[in-house]
């Protein structure tokens, strides 16, 4: 059994209250990793083109209020 298969089985076997706790923990983990990835992308300039494009669209009047 692979590590992933073992994890999947373990999660499937959780009691409902344990599953809720696991789900909340996993959601926090995903958010933390996402934040770290966005931070790393921003620091290496990977988002600069997107920001420049958004600013250009705004200045050209190609945006709308949300």
N, C-alpha and C positions, 0 to 999 in steps of 0.2 A: 504494500500500500504506500503510495506516495505521501509526502508531507501534506500536500493540498487535500488529498482524499481523506487523510486522517482528520484534518481540520474540519472539512465539510461534514464528516460523520459526527465529530464532537459537537459541532454547532447544531446539527439536526437533532441530536439527543438531549439538548438542553431543556430543562423545565421552562415553562413560560416566563417566570420571573427572572430566571438566569438569562434567558434569551433577550429579554428587555434590557438588562444590564449590559450584556455583550453588545447589543445593537447600539446602545448609547455610547459605549466605549469606542466601538468601531467607527461610528460617525465622527467622534472627536479626533480619532487618529487620522481619518481621511481629511478632515478639515486642516489639521496641523500639517500634514504632508502637502496639501494643496497650497497652503499659505507659504510654506518653504519653497515650493516650486515657483510660485509667482514672484517671490522675493528674489530668488536666484535669476529668473528670467529678466526681471527689472534691472538687477545689478549688472548683468552682462549686456544690456541694451536690446534684448530680444523684443521688447515691447515698444521701442522707440518709433518704429514705422507706423504702428497702430495709433499711437498717441499723435504723431504728426498728421496722419490722415484725418483723425477725428477733429483736431484743431483746424485743419484746412477746411473741412466740411462745414464746421461751425462758422468760420469767418466768411465762407462763401454763401451762407444762408441755406445750406442743404441739411438742416436739422430741424427737429420739431420738439416741442415740450412733451415730456412724458406724462 
